[in-house]
Amino acid sequence: MALTILHVFAGATDNGRIPYGTLTLHEGALYGTTVYGGPPYDKPPANPANKGNLFKLSLDGFAFAVLHEFTGGSSDGWKPWSGLAIHDGLIHGSTVYGGAHGEQGGTLYEMRTDGSAFRLLHSFADAGDGITASTSPIRIGDSLFGLTRWGGNGSGTIYAFDLGPRTYRQLHRFAANGSDGRFPLGTLCSANDGFLYGLTWQGGRLNLGTLFRIHPDGSGFQTLHHFAGGSLGKFPFDTPVFDGNHFLFGTTLGDYGKGGDLGTLWRFDLASNTFSIVHRFAGGPADSAKPNGAVVLSPDKRTLYGTTHGDTAWGGSEAGILYQVNADGSGFRQLHQFSDAPTGNTPMRTPLLVGGSLYGMTAFGGSANFGTIWRYGVG
């Protein structure tokens, strides 16, 4: 199958630049964010200009619209870095900066799917609070659950926001010494055992990252796995994915930069509390390196799909790939190799599976080198 480009980000009015998050499907349309975009359009992407936007795109790629351009300041966010939670016509998301504390803060926000009624729900960085909400909130019932990369004791936090009473709850502060994890990234996921599961980028026994779980009321926090490096992976990135039975799947980025540890795809068995490697990335034209997103499972749970970041951002020659692999680690194969143009390079985060097609974004490449939205049919 061939990869199709649905949209090219160009930085002009009503467009956007450099998407870092994931796409979200709602009522037959795709929603997402760009890290930069918005006025002034004649300047390159840089803080504090071009504070990002939230957009909507039809599945065929013909109808693109910017629903909100972030402006920063005390009543708006700045630099949306993640995906969205959409339910009952409401969008919920977070920003790295903005709100009452500007570059030392971040926000949790709400708006309607038509772009109206934007408002902040919480400005991060009050005393003891989290800082930098660079991860997607998830909605369970009438509550949002999410992570902040920093703040709390300095190592990040887990929070909840109850939409009915509009109250913010801090569920967990990671230890100042990082013993239970440090700098959570990605999105929490819920499993059928009543726990929320997540990852920290660093911390743990070897400061190489952790897998943790917690009850939605803040009780029962437990560090389940301490990443060990070497052939077992280090620096887990993004989100654990639950298969509906008793397995979690996820990725490690490995070393940040060119060369070194090239990343892994891992599995954790909740029934036996055992960790194993599904695939270890080896680089080269057939395998690539540096997965910076989670995987998506096929409906029968037998096949995993994902992308790698590649290393062009650090001076390497690999622009990332789209891949598939069986859940037992067999059958790894490359589906598409990205390049600067026209398909874009550096695919970001986790692809979205809709029917028989995968949808995703690249952070760079395309005609203006500001990223693309792509589709790939898998049957």
C-alpha positions as CSV (number, residue, x, y, z in Angstrom):
1,M,0.0,0.0,0.0
2,A,1.1,3.6,-0.6
3,L,1.2,6.3,1.9
4,T,-1.1,9.3,1.1
5,I,-0.5,12.8,2.3
6,L,-3.7,14.4,3.6
7,H,-2.4,17.8,4.7
8,V,0.8,19.8,4.6
9,F,1.5,22.3,7.3
10,A,2.8,25.5,5.9
11,G,2.8,28.0,8.7
12,A,0.4,30.4,7.0
13,T,-2.9,31.8,8.4
14,D,-5.3,29.0,9.4
15,N,-2.7,26.3,9.1
16,G,0.0,25.6,11.8
17,R,3.5,24.3,12.2
18,I,5.2,21.2,13.6
19,P,2.6,18.8,15.1
20,Y,4.1,16.8,18.1
21,G,0.9,15.2,19.4
22,T,-1.4,12.4,18.4
23,L,-4.6,12.5,16.2
24,T,-7.9,11.9,17.9
25,L,-11.0,10.6,16.0
26,H,-14.4,12.1,16.8
27,E,-17.6,11.7,14.8
28,G,-15.8,11.0,11.5
29,A,-13.1,13.7,11.8
30,L,-9.6,14.0,13.0
31,Y,-8.6,16.5,15.7
32,G,-5.0,17.4,16.7
33,T,-2.7,20.2,17.7
34,T,0.5,21.9,16.4
35,V,3.2,23.1,18.7
36,Y,3.6,26.3,16.7
37,G,1.3,28.3,14.5
38,G,-0.7,31.4,14.8
39,P,0.4,35.0,14.4
40,P,2.8,36.5,13.6
41,Y,3.0,34.3,10.5
42,D,6.1,36.0,9.0
43,K,8.3,34.8,11.8
44,P,9.9,31.3,12.1
45,P,8.6,29.0,14.8
46,A,10.1,30.3,18.1
47,N,8.9,31.2,21.5
48,P,7.2,33.4,22.3
49,A,5.8,33.8,18.7
50,N,3.6,31.2,17.1
51,K,2.0,29.6,20.2
52,G,0.3,26.7,18.5
53,N,-3.2,25.8,17.4
54,L,-5.9,23.1,17.5
55,F,-7.3,21.9,14.2
56,K,-9.9,19.6,12.6
57,L,-9.4,17.6,9.4
58,S,-11.9,15.3,7.5
59,L,-10.7,11.7,7.0
60,D,-10.4,12.3,3.3
61,G,-8.1,15.3,3.9
62,F,-10.2,17.9,2.0
63,A,-11.6,19.9,4.9
64,F,-9.0,21.4,7.2
65,A,-9.9,24.1,9.8
66,V,-8.1,25.7,12.7
67,L,-10.5,25.7,15.7
68,H,-8.3,27.7,18.1
69,E,-5.1,29.6,17.9
70,F,-3.3,29.7,21.3
71,T,-2.2,33.2,22.4
72,G,-0.6,32.6,25.8
73,G,-1.3,35.0,28.6
74,S,-3.1,34.4,31.8
75,S,-6.4,33.2,30.1
76,D,-5.0,31.0,27.4
77,G,-2.4,28.3,26.8
78,W,0.8,28.1,24.8
79,K,2.5,25.2,23.0
80,P,0.1,22.3,23.0
81,W,2.3,19.2,22.9
82,S,0.0,16.3,23.1
83,G,-3.3,14.7,22.0
84,L,-6.9,15.4,23.0
85,A,-9.7,13.9,25.0
86,I,-13.1,14.4,23.2
87,H,-16.4,13.4,24.5
88,D,-20.0,14.7,24.2
89,G,-19.0,17.5,21.9
90,L,-16.2,18.8,24.3
91,I,-12.5,18.8,23.7
92,H,-10.1,18.7,26.6
93,G,-6.4,19.2,26.3
94,S,-3.3,20.6,27.9
95,T,-0.4,23.0,27.1
96,V,3.2,23.1,28.2
97,Y,3.1,26.8,29.0
98,G,0.6,29.6,29.6
99,G,-2.0,30.4,32.2
100,A,-1.3,32.3,35.3
101,H,2.4,31.3,35.5
102,G,3.4,31.6,31.9
103,E,6.6,29.7,31.0
104,Q,6.7,28.3,34.5
105,G,3.1,27.0,34.3
106,G,1.0,25.2,31.7
107,T,-2.8,24.7,31.4
108,L,-5.7,22.3,31.2
109,Y,-8.4,23.6,28.9
110,E,-11.8,22.9,27.5
111,M,-13.6,23.9,24.3
112,R,-16.4,22.7,22.0
113,T,-15.7,20.7,18.9
114,D,-16.9,23.7,16.8
115,G,-14.1,25.8,18.3
116,S,-16.4,27.9,20.6
117,A,-16.5,28.3,24.4
118,F,-12.7,28.0,25.0
119,R,-11.8,28.3,28.7
120,L,-9.1,27.3,31.1
121,L,-9.9,24.7,33.7
122,H,-6.7,24.8,35.6
123,S,-3.4,26.8,35.5
124,F,-0.5,24.7,36.7
125,A,2.4,25.8,39.0
126,D,0.8,26.9,42.2
127,A,2.8,26.0,45.2
128,G,3.4,22.2,45.2
129,D,1.5,21.8,42.0
130,G,2.7,20.2,38.7
131,I,4.4,22.2,36.0
132,T,4.4,21.7,32.2
133,A,1.4,19.6,31.2
134,S,3.0,18.1,28.1
135,T,0.8,15.0,28.1
136,S,-2.7,14.2,26.9
137,P,-5.4,14.0,29.6
138,I,-7.8,11.0,29.4
139,R,-11.4,11.1,30.3
140,I,-13.0,8.4,32.5
141,G,-16.6,9.2,33.4
142,D,-16.8,12.8,34.4
143,S,-13.1,13.2,35.3
144,L,-9.9,13.9,33.5
145,F,-6.6,12.3,34.5
146,G,-3.2,13.4,33.4
147,L,0.5,14.0,34.1
148,T,2.8,16.9,34.5
149,R,6.4,16.5,33.6
150,W,7.8,18.7,36.4
151,G,6.6,20.3,39.6
152,G,5.3,18.7,42.8
153,N,8.6,17.6,44.4
154,G,10.4,18.5,41.2
155,S,9.9,15.1,39.5
156,G,6.4,15.5,38.2
157,T,2.8,14.7,39.2
158,I,-0.3,12.7,38.5
159,Y,-3.6,14.8,38.7
160,A,-7.3,14.5,38.3
161,F,-9.9,17.1,37.3
162,D,-13.5,16.5,38.1
163,L,-15.7,18.1,35.5
164,G,-18.9,18.3,37.5
165,P,-17.7,20.3,40.5
166,R,-14.7,21.6,38.4
167,T,-12.2,20.6,41.1
168,Y,-8.6,19.8,40.7
169,R,-7.0,16.9,42.6
170,Q,-3.3,16.0,42.8
171,L,-3.1,12.2,43.0
172,H,0.6,11.7,43.4
173,R,3.9,13.6,43.5
174,F,6.9,11.6,42.3
175,A,9.7,11.5,44.9
176,A,12.2,14.3,44.8
177,N,15.0,11.6,44.4
178,G,13.1,9.9,41.6
179,S,13.0,6.6,43.4
180,D,9.4,5.9,42.1
181,G,10.0,7.6,38.8
182,R,10.8,11.0,37.4
183,F,9.4,13.2,34.6
184,P,6.3,11.3,33.4
185,L,5.6,11.4,29.7
186,G,2.8,10.3,27.5
187,T,-0.8,9.5,28.5
188,L,-2.2,7.4,31.2
189,C,-4.1,4.3,30.1
190,S,-6.8,2.4,32.0
191,A,-7.0,-1.4,32.3
192,N,-9.7,-3.8,33.4
193,D,-8.4,-4.1,36.9
194,G,-9.3,-0.5,38.0
195,F,-5.8,0.9,37.7
196,L,-4.4,3.7,35.6
197,Y,-1.0,2.9,34.1
198,G,1.8,5.3,33.0
199,L,5.5,5.8,32.3
200,T,8.2,8.0,33.5
201,W,11.0,9.1,31.3
202,Q,13.7,8.8,34.0
203,G,13.8,7.8,37.7
204,G,13.7,4.4,39.2
205,R,16.5,2.3,40.5
206,L,18.9,3.1,37.6
207,N,17.3,6.5,36.6
208,L,16.4,4.9,33.3
209,G,12.6,5.2,33.7
210,T,9.7,3.3,35.2
211,L,6.2,1.8,34.6
212,F,3.7,2.6,37.3
213,R,0.1,2.2,38.2
214,I,-2.4,4.1,40.5
215,H,-6.1,4.0,41.3
216,P,-8.2,6.9,40.1
217,D,-8.7,8.0,43.7
218,G,-5.0,8.4,44.2
219,S,-4.5,5.2,46.2
220,G,-2.5,2.1,45.5
221,F,0.5,3.8,43.7
222,Q,3.1,1.2,42.7
223,T,6.2,1.1,40.6
224,L,5.8,-2.1,38.6
225,H,9.0,-2.0,36.5
226,H,12.4,-0.2,36.6
227,F,13.9,0.0,33.2
228,A,17.5,-1.4,33.2
229,G,19.1,-0.3,29.9
230,G,21.2,-2.4,27.6
231,S,19.2,-5.0,25.7
232,L,16.2,-4.3,28.1
233,G,15.7,-0.7,27.0
234,K,15.8,2.7,28.7
235,F,13.9,5.9,28.7
236,P,10.4,4.7,28.0
237,F,8.5,7.2,25.8
238,D,4.8,8.0,25.5
239,T,2.0,5.7,26.6
240,P,1.5,2.1,27.7
241,V,-1.2,0.4,25.6
242,F,-3.5,-2.2,27.2
243,D,-4.6,-5.2,25.0
244,G,-7.9,-5.8,26.8
245,N,-6.6,-9.0,28.4
246,H,-3.5,-8.8,30.6
247,F,-0.7,-7.3,28.5
248,L,0.7,-3.8,28.3
249,F,2.8,-2.8,25.3
250,G,5.1,0.2,25.0
251,T,8.4,1.5,23.6
252,T,11.7,2.9,24.9
253,L,13.4,5.7,22.9
254,G,16.9,4.7,24.0
255,D,19.6,7.3,23.9
256,Y,18.5,10.8,22.9
257,G,20.6,11.6,19.9
258,K,22.4,9.8,17.1
259,G,23.7,6.3,17.7
260,G,23.8,4.5,21.0
261,D,20.8,2.6,22.3
262,L,18.3,2.6,19.4
263,G,15.1,1.7,21.3
264,T,12.9,-1.2,22.0
265,L,9.3,-2.4,21.9
266,W,8.3,-4.1,25.1
267,R,5.5,-6.1,26.8
268,F,4.5,-6.3,30.4
269,D,2.3,-9.2,31.6
270,L,0.0,-8.0,34.4
271,A,-1.0,-11.5,35.3
272,S,2.6,-12.6,36.2
273,N,4.3,-9.1,36.6
274,T,6.9,-10.1,34.0
275,F,8.6,-7.8,31.5
276,S,9.9,-8.9,28.1
277,I,11.3,-7.3,24.9
278,V,9.2,-7.8,21.8
279,H,11.6,-6.1,19.4
280,R,14.9,-4.3,19.7
281,F,15.5,-1.7,17.0
282,A,18.8,-2.1,15.2
283,G,18.9,0.9,12.8
284,G,19.6,0.6,9.1
285,P,17.2,1.0,6.2
286,A,14.9,-1.9,7.1
287,D,14.6,-1.3,10.9
288,S,15.3,2.4,11.8
289,A,15.5,3.6,15.4
290,K,14.2,5.8,18.2
291,P,10.5,5.0,18.5
292,N,9.0,8.1,20.2
293,G,5.4,6.9,20.4
294,A,3.4,3.9,21.5
295,V,1.9,1.2,19.3
296,V,-1.7,0.7,18.2
297,L,-3.2,-2.8,18.2
298,S,-5.2,-4.4,15.4
299,P,-8.8,-5.3,16.3
300,D,-7.8,-9.0,16.8
301,K,-4.8,-7.9,19.1
302,R,-2.4,-9.9,17.0
303,T,-0.6,-7.1,15.2
304,L,1.1,-3.9,16.5
305,Y,1.7,-0.8,14.4
306,G,4.0,2.0,15.2
307,T,6.5,4.6,14.0
308,T,10.1,5.4,14.7
309,H,11.5,8.9,15.0
310,G,14.7,8.2,13.1
311,D,17.8,10.3,13.8
312,T,17.8,13.1,11.2
313,A,17.1,15.6,13.9
314,W,20.5,14.8,15.3
315,G,22.4,14.8,12.0
316,G,21.7,11.2,11.0
317,S,20.3,9.8,7.8
318,E,17.1,8.0,9.0
319,A,13.9,10.0,8.8
320,G,11.8,7.3,10.5
321,I,9.5,4.4,9.4
322,L,6.0,3.1,9.8
323,Y,6.2,-0.6,10.9
324,Q,4.2,-3.6,11.9
325,V,5.1,-6.5,14.1
326,N,3.2,-9.5,15.6
327,A,2.4,-9.2,19.3
328,D,4.8,-12.1,20.0
329,G,7.7,-10.2,18.3
330,S,7.7,-12.2,15.0
331,G,7.1,-10.8,11.6
332,F,8.6,-7.3,11.9
333,R,8.5,-5.4,8.7
334,Q,8.7,-1.9,7.4
335,L,5.6,-0.5,5.8
336,H,6.9,2.9,4.8
337,Q,10.1,4.8,5.0
338,F,9.7,8.6,5.5
339,S,11.9,11.2,3.8
340,D,12.1,15.0,3.8
341,A,9.7,15.4,0.9
342,P,7.0,14.9,-0.1
343,T,5.8,12.6,2.8
344,G,7.5,14.4,5.6
345,N,10.1,13.1,8.1
346,T,10.2,12.4,11.9
347,P,6.8,10.8,12.5
348,M,5.5,11.7,15.9
349,R,3.8,9.7,18.7
350,T,1.3,6.9,18.1
351,P,-0.6,6.3,14.8
352,L,-4.4,6.1,14.9
353,L,-6.1,3.1,13.4
354,V,-9.5,3.8,11.8
355,G,-11.1,1.0,9.9
356,G,-8.4,-0.3,7.6
357,S,-6.2,2.7,7.6
358,L,-3.5,4.2,9.9
359,Y,-3.4,8.0,10.3
360,G,-0.5,10.0,11.8
361,M,1.7,13.1,11.6
362,T,5.3,14.0,10.9
363,A,6.9,16.9,12.8
364,F,9.0,18.0,9.8
365,G,9.2,17.6,6.0
366,G,6.6,18.4,3.4
367,S,6.9,21.4,1.1
368,A,7.6,23.9,3.9
369,N,9.3,21.5,6.3
370,F,6.6,22.1,9.0
371,G,5.2,18.6,8.9
372,T,2.4,16.6,7.4
373,I,-0.7,14.5,8.1
374,W,-0.6,11.1,6.4
375,R,-2.7,8.0,5.8
376,Y,-1.7,4.4,5.1
377,G,-4.0,1.5,4.3
378,V,-3.3,-1.8,6.1
379,G,-6.3,-3.7,4.8
